[in-house]
């Protein structure tokens, strides 16, 4: 039976008790306050071991510490329920582990720990770890040593275990290679690229306040809605692109709201690093955490929104608010910012920036889809193999 055809048919294998084939092996140490120690951690979801920085004995806390063998299956007893499972190697020589880590070694030559590490990260194996980690809250979900050792696991012949482990290791390496070679187009880069395009237009300098006027039409609870039927808050606006992600119907509103109309730009001044500026295409209400901005005559609202989301404004907004516990950009600061005077830009600039934004959105969606497919390869390979075992 080869590892590549595991999912083609059900496979009968021997099922054994964990405690019959693995044993806990670690050696307690006394922490010397004058010595330094290097500790390990385990990443969740089977992503390997973490090497923590060396610290003096005075910073080791009250936990008990142990040395542990190489080529051991090691689990975090407080995070086993989220697949904090790994295999130790020579790279961990000189490191210590607290009592929260359980290193197991084979009792016999019938067991390959790399095979077991892949098994316990699969859906079937992880389900068993969770059943052995009772508790309803994250802090209380602790892997019980006795419960773990009572689990029954599939154990093919040792040569087959090694073939399966080698196959899954190869898939894991291939996925890592794909991740390292991928070229991404994160939307966080869009403000910089848009800013560069606007800069390249060679426009004179003006201030934001010269490009717009501020509209403060306030609607209090119980007042006429002046044609508004929807509420569009900051949660409904996409960062960096200005796309509207949704809205909600207006019903019994609490607190005052701002009224916006088509062609106006809503600009989120609360947490300005989120970079949310939207060109309204309807009449509605928004929170008072947004400025309502009216472009000056002759200035396309879409071009104004591109400028407001670009690095010309975003970088200054972040710099002006990054020391605040709850960042809020003042209207005075926004209006005083020096920016390229887009009133005299060539007519094609808006269209160019629209296309640029759309390209980034498309590439970002492709990146996310590719990432989902890539990240699903190893779990799918594991599940195909282990769910076939009966």
C-alpha positions in Angstrom: 0.0 0.0 0.0 1.7 3.2 -1.1 1.1 6.6 0.5 -0.1 8.1 -2.8 -3.2 5.8 -3.0 -4.4 6.0 0.5 -7.7 7.7 -0.3 -8.7 5.2 -3.1 -10.0 2.5 -0.7 -10.6 1.7 2.9 -7.5 0.2 4.5 -7.5 -2.2 7.4 -4.8 -1.5 10.0 -4.0 -2.4 13.5 -5.4 0.0 16.2 -3.3 0.3 19.3 -3.4 2.1 22.6 -1.1 5.1 22.8 0.3 4.0 26.2 1.2 0.6 24.7 3.6 2.1 22.1 4.7 5.4 23.6 6.1 6.4 26.9 6.6 9.9 28.5 10.4 10.6 28.8 11.8 13.7 30.4 14.4 14.5 33.0 13.7 17.1 35.7 16.2 19.9 36.3 16.8 22.3 39.1 16.8 25.9 37.9 19.9 27.8 39.0 19.3 31.5 39.4 22.9 32.3 38.2 22.5 30.2 35.0 20.7 31.0 31.7 18.2 28.7 29.9 16.7 28.3 26.4 13.1 27.2 26.3 11.0 25.7 23.6 7.4 26.4 22.6 5.1 24.6 20.1 3.2 26.4 17.3 -0.4 25.4 16.9 -1.7 23.5 13.9 1.4 21.4 13.4 3.7 24.3 12.5 6.7 23.1 14.4 8.7 24.1 17.5 9.5 27.6 18.7 12.9 28.4 20.1 12.6 31.1 22.7 15.3 33.6 23.6 17.7 32.7 26.3 16.8 34.0 29.7 18.4 34.0 33.2 17.2 31.6 35.8 15.6 34.5 37.7 13.0 34.8 34.9 12.0 31.2 34.6 9.0 31.6 36.9 7.5 28.9 39.0 7.0 26.1 36.5 9.0 22.9 36.6 11.5 22.3 33.8 12.9 19.3 32.1 15.3 18.2 29.5 13.8 16.0 26.8 15.1 13.5 24.1 15.4 14.1 20.4 13.1 12.3 18.0 10.3 12.5 20.5 6.6 13.3 19.8 6.0 16.3 21.9 2.6 17.9 22.7 1.6 21.0 24.6 -0.9 19.9 27.2 -2.6 23.3 27.2 -2.8 23.7 23.4 -3.0 20.1 22.2 -6.7 20.8 21.3 -5.4 23.2 18.6 -2.8 20.7 17.3 0.3 22.0 19.2 2.2 18.8 18.2 5.7 18.5 16.9 8.8 16.2 16.7 12.0 17.2 18.5 15.3 17.1 16.7 19.0 17.9 17.2 18.0 21.5 16.7 16.6 21.5 20.2 19.8 20.3 21.9 20.4 22.4 24.9 16.8 23.6 25.3 14.5 22.8 28.1 10.7 22.4 28.3 8.3 23.2 31.1 5.9 20.7 32.6 3.3 21.9 30.1 5.1 19.9 27.4 4.8 16.1 27.1 7.6 14.4 25.2 6.9 10.8 24.2 9.3 8.3 22.7 8.5 4.9 21.2 8.5 1.9 23.4 9.2 -0.4 20.4 10.6 -0.1 16.9 7.1 -0.4 15.6 6.5 3.3 15.8 7.6 6.3 13.7 7.0 9.5 15.6 6.8 11.6 12.4 3.9 9.5 11.3 2.2 10.1 14.6 2.8 13.8 14.5 1.0 14.0 11.1 -1.8 11.8 12.4 -2.5 13.9 15.5 -2.7 17.0 13.3 -5.3 15.4 10.9 -9.0 15.8 11.5 -9.3 12.3 13.0 -6.2 12.6 15.3 -7.0 16.1 16.4 -10.5 15.0 17.3 -9.0 12.4 19.6 -6.7 15.0 21.2 -9.7 17.2 21.9 -11.6 14.3 23.4 -8.7 13.8 25.7 -8.6 17.6 26.6 -11.7 18.1 28.7 -13.0 21.5 29.5 -15.3 24.1 28.0 -13.1 27.1 28.1 -9.7 27.7 26.4 -7.8 27.9 29.7 -9.3 24.8 31.0 -8.8 22.6 28.0 -5.8 20.6 29.2 -4.7 17.3 27.7 -4.9 14.6 30.3 -1.9 12.3 30.3 -4.0 9.3 31.2 -6.7 10.1 28.7 -4.0 10.6 26.0 -2.4 7.3 26.7 -5.8 5.5 26.5 -6.4 6.8 23.0 -6.5 4.1 20.3 -4.6 5.0 17.1 -4.1 3.4 13.7 -0.6 1.8 13.4 0.3 0.3 10.0 3.5 -1.6 9.6 6.6 0.5 10.3 7.7 0.7 6.7 4.3 2.0 5.7 4.4 4.5 8.5 7.7 5.8 7.2 6.4 6.0 3.6 3.4 8.0 4.8 5.5 10.3 6.9 7.9 10.9 4.0 5.1 11.6 1.6 3.4 14.1 4.0 6.8 15.7 4.8 7.3 16.2 1.0 3.9 17.8 0.7 4.7 20.1 3.7 8.0 21.1 2.0 6.3 21.8 -1.3 3.6 24.0 0.4 6.4 25.9 2.2 8.2 26.3 -1.2 5.0 27.7 -2.8 4.6 30.2 0.0 8.2 31.4 -0.3 8.0 31.8 -4.0 4.6 33.5 -4.2 4.3 37.1 -5.3 1.5 38.9 -3.5 -0.4 42.1 -4.1 -1.7 43.0 -0.6 -4.3 45.8 -0.6 -2.1 47.6 2.1 0.3 48.5 -0.8 -2.5 50.3 -2.7 -2.2 53.7 -0.9 1.5 53.9 -1.7 1.0 53.0 -5.4 -1.9 55.4 -5.8 0.2 58.1 -4.1 3.1 57.5 -6.5 0.8 57.8 -9.5 -0.6 61.1 -8.2 2.9 62.4 -7.5 4.0 61.4 -11.0 1.3 63.7 -12.4 3.5 66.7 -11.4 0.7 68.7 -9.8 1.2 71.9 -7.8 0.6 71.7 -4.0 -2.5 72.8 -2.2 -4.3 71.8 1.0 -7.1 69.3 1.5 -9.3 72.2 2.7 -9.0 73.8 -0.7 -10.5 70.7 -2.4 -13.7 70.3 -0.5 -16.2 71.7 2.0 -17.4 69.9 5.1 -21.1 69.1 5.4 -22.6 68.7 8.9 -26.3 67.8 8.3 -27.1 66.1 11.6 -30.2 63.9 12.1 -31.2 63.4 15.7 -33.5 60.5 16.9 -37.1 61.1 15.9 -36.3 63.8 13.3 -37.3 63.4 9.6 -34.7 61.3 7.7 -34.7 63.5 4.6 -34.8 60.6 2.2 -32.3 58.3 4.0 -33.3 54.6 4.1 -29.9 53.0 4.9 -27.2 53.3 7.4 -23.6 52.9 6.1 -21.1 52.8 8.9 -17.4 52.3 9.0 -18.0 48.6 9.3 -19.6 48.7 5.8 -16.6 50.3 4.1 -13.6 48.4 2.8 -10.1 49.6 3.8 -7.9 51.1 1.1 -10.4 50.5 -1.8 -13.4 52.4 -0.6 -15.8 49.7 -1.7 -19.1 49.5 0.1 -19.5 46.0 1.7 -23.1 46.4 2.8 -25.5 48.5 4.8 -28.4 48.1 7.2 -31.9 49.4 7.2 -32.7 52.4 9.3 -35.0 51.7 12.1 -35.1 53.1 15.7 -31.7 54.9 15.7 -30.1 55.9 18.9 -27.8 58.9 19.0 -27.2 61.5 16.3 -26.2 60.6 12.8 -24.8 62.5 9.8 -26.8 62.6 6.5 -24.9 62.0 3.3 -26.0 62.3 -0.3 -24.8 60.9 -3.7 -21.5 62.4 -4.8 -20.3 63.2 -1.3 -17.4 61.4 0.3 -17.5 59.8 3.8 -14.1 59.8 5.5 -13.5 57.8 8.7 -11.6 59.8 11.1 -11.8 57.3 13.9 -8.9 54.9 13.6 -7.7 56.6 10.4 -5.2 53.9 9.8 -8.1 51.8 8.6 -8.2 54.1 5.6 -11.9 54.2 4.9 -13.2 56.8 2.4 -16.3 56.1 0.3 -18.0 57.9 -2.5 -21.7 57.9 -1.6 -24.0 56.6 -4.3 -27.3 57.0 -2.3 -28.8 59.1 0.4 -28.3 57.6 3.9 -27.0 58.0 7.4 -23.6 57.3 8.9 -22.0 57.6 12.3 -20.6 60.8 13.5 -17.2 59.1 13.4 -17.1 60.0 9.7 -16.6 63.4 8.0 -19.0 64.2 5.2 -17.0 65.9 2.5 -18.3 67.8 -0.6 -15.8 68.1 -3.5 -15.4 71.6 -4.9 -17.2 72.3 -8.2 -15.6 70.5 -11.1 -13.7 67.9 -8.9 -14.8 64.3 -9.4 -15.7 62.8 -6.0 -14.0 59.5 -7.1 -10.7 61.4 -7.6 -11.0 63.1 -4.3 -11.6 59.7 -2.6 -8.5 58.3 -4.3 -6.4 61.1 -2.9 -7.9 60.8 0.6 -7.0 57.1 0.6 -3.6 57.6 -0.9 -0.3 57.8 1.1 -0.5 61.6 0.7 -3.2 61.6 3.4 -3.0 58.2 5.1 0.7 58.5 6.1 0.1 61.9 7.6 -3.1 60.8 9.4 -1.3 57.9 11.0 1.6 60.0 12.0 -0.7 62.6 13.6 -2.6 60.0 15.6 -0.3 57.0 16.3 0.3 58.1 19.9 -3.4 58.2 20.8 -5.0 55.3 22.7 -8.1 55.7 20.5 -6.8 57.4 17.3 -9.0 60.2 16.0 -7.9 62.6 13.3 -9.1 66.1 13.8 -10.8 67.9 11.0 -8.4 70.8 11.4 -5.4 68.5 10.8 -7.0 66.9 7.8 -7.9 70.2 6.1 -4.4 71.6 6.7 -2.6 68.7 5.0 -0.6 69.6 1.9 -1.4 67.5 -1.1 -1.2 67.6 -4.9 -3.8 69.8 -6.4 -5.9 67.3 -8.2 -8.2 70.0 -9.5 -5.8 70.6 -12.4 -5.1 66.9 -13.1 -5.5 65.5 -16.5 -9.0 64.1 -17.2 -7.7 60.5 -17.5 -6.2 60.4 -13.9 -9.4 59.3 -12.3 -9.9 56.5 -14.8 -6.3 55.3 -14.3 -6.7 55.2 -10.6 -10.0 53.4 -10.9 -8.4 50.7 -13.0 -5.4 50.5 -10.7 -7.7 49.9 -7.7 -9.8 47.3 -9.6 -6.6 45.5 -10.6 -5.4 45.4 -6.9 -8.8 44.1 -5.8 -8.7 41.3 -8.5 -5.1 40.3 -7.7 -5.9 40.3 -4.0 -8.8 38.0 -4.5 -6.6 35.7 -6.6 -4.0 35.8 -3.8 -6.5 34.8 -1.2 -7.9 32.0 -3.3 -4.4 30.7 -4.1 -3.6 30.9 -0.4 -6.7 28.9 0.6 -5.8 26.2 -2.0 -2.2 26.1 -0.9 -2.9 26.0 2.8 -5.5 23.2 2.2 -3.1 20.9 0.4 -1.4 19.4 3.5 -4.6 19.0 5.6 -6.3 17.3 2.6 -3.4 15.0 2.1 -3.4 14.0 5.8 -7.1 13.5 5.9 -7.2 11.4 2.7 -4.7 9.0 4.2 -5.9 8.8 7.8 -9.7 8.7 7.2 -9.2 5.7 5.0 -7.8 3.6 7.8 -10.2 1.2 9.5 
